[in-house]
Structures are given as structure tokens and as C-alpha cells.
Amino acid sequence: MKLRIYLDTSIFSAYFDDRAPDRRVQTKEFWARIAAFEASTSELTREELEKTPDAARRTKLLKLLESLTLHPVTEEMKRLTQNYVKAAVFTPAMLNDAVHVAAAVLTRQDILLSWNFKHMVNRTRRAKVNEVNISLGLPSIEIIAPPEI
């Protein structure tokens, strides 16, 4: 059985980020193994990538979406996002991060993969997310960076 993984926008951005060569290399190494996983993301990722100012880069980023399952952002996801904000897991300024987590949880992913250490990939945030999830009868989720998978 393949692990189900949700990729947030930072995974796509890192694939072409020359400012962080180590991260870019690790992202490409992960991408070379992506067929070993059941990989997905959400329409939010597409929306965020479509805001990339450089047209050539935007085209490359959007091309990475082609091999993935793309989940719509549902009302249920929006409600879970608000639960995360009410519980102070995420601030209103971090709303998109909360949507990514809600999308991953409600589409029953095993792992949310991200390079966003400030807002998502850290032990404290993961514990708070899973505390809310458990209180609502939802599954817990691992939030990790590509080198951990």
C-alpha cells in the first residue's frame, strides 16, 4: 500500500528555487521517487502557483501539478480551517497554511509534505493540529519535510 501524501505549495516552489540549492536538490530527489506514493494537492496550490509573477516559471510550476490528484477546497475544509484558527493553531494571517492542513486531513492523507518550517513543519504546530483533529474525531497527520520521507 502506498503512502498518501499531500504536497503544499512550498514543495513546488522549491523544485525551481536557485536561492536554496540544497532544498532544490532534496525536492528533486523526492520528485524522482514520487511514483512510490499516492501524491495529491489541492486547488489552493494551483491558485497560489498561478500567482507566480514570472510567466515561464509559472508554466513550469503548473506542469508539476499534472501528475497529481487535485482536490477541490470544500466547505468542510473551510470549516476545519476555522476550527484551527479558533483554537489558535494558525492565525488569520496563516489561513492558507490552515487550508492546506485541512485539505490533507479531510482527504485522508498520511503525510503533509512541506518546506514551511515556520508555519507547518514543527513539533508544536503538529501537536496542536492533531489535538484539534482528535477532538473532532478526525485522523492525525504527520507534517514533515522531504528529507524525512
C-alpha positions in Angstrom: 0.0 0.0 0.0 1.4 3.4 -1.0 1.6 6.2 1.5 -0.9 9.0 0.7 0.9 12.4 0.7 -0.3 15.9 0.2 2.2 18.4 -1.2 1.8 22.0 -0.2 2.9 24.9 -2.4 6.4 25.1 -0.9 7.3 21.7 -2.4 6.6 23.0 -5.9 8.4 26.3 -5.4 11.5 24.6 -4.0 11.8 22.5 -7.2 12.9 25.6 -9.1 14.4 27.7 -6.3 18.0 28.6 -7.1 18.3 30.5 -3.8 18.2 27.3 -1.8 20.2 24.7 -3.7 20.2 22.0 -1.0 16.4 22.3 -0.7 16.1 22.2 -4.5 18.2 19.0 -4.8 16.3 17.3 -2.0 13.0 18.3 -3.6 14.1 16.9 -7.0 15.3 13.7 -5.3 11.8 13.3 -3.7 10.1 14.1 -7.0 12.2 11.3 -8.7 10.5 8.9 -6.2 7.0 10.3 -6.3 5.6 7.3 -8.1 6.2 5.3 -4.9 3.5 7.4 -3.3 -0.1 8.4 -3.9 0.5 12.1 -4.2 -2.0 14.9 -4.2 -2.5 18.6 -3.5 -5.5 21.0 -3.6 -6.9 23.7 -5.8 -5.4 26.1 -3.4 -1.9 25.1 -4.5 -2.9 25.8 -8.1 -4.3 29.2 -7.1 -1.1 30.0 -5.3 1.1 28.8 -8.2 -0.9 30.8 -10.7 0.1 34.0 -8.8 3.8 33.4 -9.7 4.8 36.6 -11.5 7.3 35.1 -13.9 5.3 33.5 -16.7 7.9 30.9 -17.7 8.4 29.8 -14.1 4.6 29.8 -13.5 4.2 27.4 -16.5 6.9 25.0 -15.2 5.3 25.1 -11.7 1.8 24.3 -13.0 3.2 21.5 -15.2 4.3 19.7 -11.9 0.6 19.5 -11.0 -0.2 17.3 -14.0 0.7 14.0 -12.4 -1.1 14.7 -9.1 -4.6 14.3 -7.8 -6.0 17.8 -7.3 -8.6 18.1 -4.5 -11.2 20.9 -4.5 -11.4 23.0 -1.4 -14.7 22.1 0.2 -16.9 23.8 2.7 -15.9 21.1 5.2 -12.3 22.1 4.7 -13.1 25.7 5.2 -14.9 24.8 8.5 -11.9 22.8 9.7 -9.7 25.7 8.8 -11.8 28.0 11.0 -11.6 25.4 13.8 -7.8 25.6 13.6 -7.9 29.4 13.7 -10.3 29.4 16.7 -8.0 27.0 18.5 -5.1 29.3 17.8 -3.3 26.6 15.9 -3.0 29.1 13.0 -3.5 32.9 12.9 -5.9 34.5 10.4 -2.7 35.6 8.5 -1.8 32.0 8.1 -5.2 31.0 6.7 -3.8 29.3 3.5 -1.5 27.1 5.6 -4.5 26.0 7.7 -6.4 25.2 4.4 -3.6 23.0 3.2 -3.6 21.1 6.5 -7.4 20.8 6.5 -7.3 19.6 2.9 -4.7 17.0 3.8 -6.6 15.8 6.8 -10.0 15.6 5.2 -8.8 13.8 2.1 -7.2 11.2 4.5 -3.6 11.8 3.6 -1.0 10.0 5.7 1.5 12.9 5.4 1.5 16.6 4.5 4.9 17.4 2.9 6.1 20.9 3.2 9.2 23.1 3.4 7.4 25.7 5.6 9.2 25.2 8.9 7.9 28.5 10.3 4.2 27.7 10.0 3.8 24.0 9.5 6.8 21.6 9.8 7.4 21.8 13.5 6.6 19.7 16.5 4.5 22.3 18.3 2.2 23.0 15.3 1.8 19.3 14.5 0.8 18.6 18.1 -1.8 21.4 18.0 -3.2 20.3 14.7 -3.6 16.7 15.9 -5.1 17.9 19.2 -7.9 19.7 17.2 -8.3 16.7 14.8 -8.7 14.2 17.6 -11.2 16.5 19.4 -13.3 16.5 16.2 -12.9 12.7 15.6 -10.6 13.3 12.7 -7.3 11.4 12.0 -4.0 12.8 13.0 -1.5 13.7 10.3 2.3 13.8 10.0 3.6 17.1 8.7 7.2 16.6 7.5 9.8 17.9 5.1 11.0 15.9 2.0 14.3 14.6 3.7 12.1 12.8 6.2 10.2 10.7 3.7 
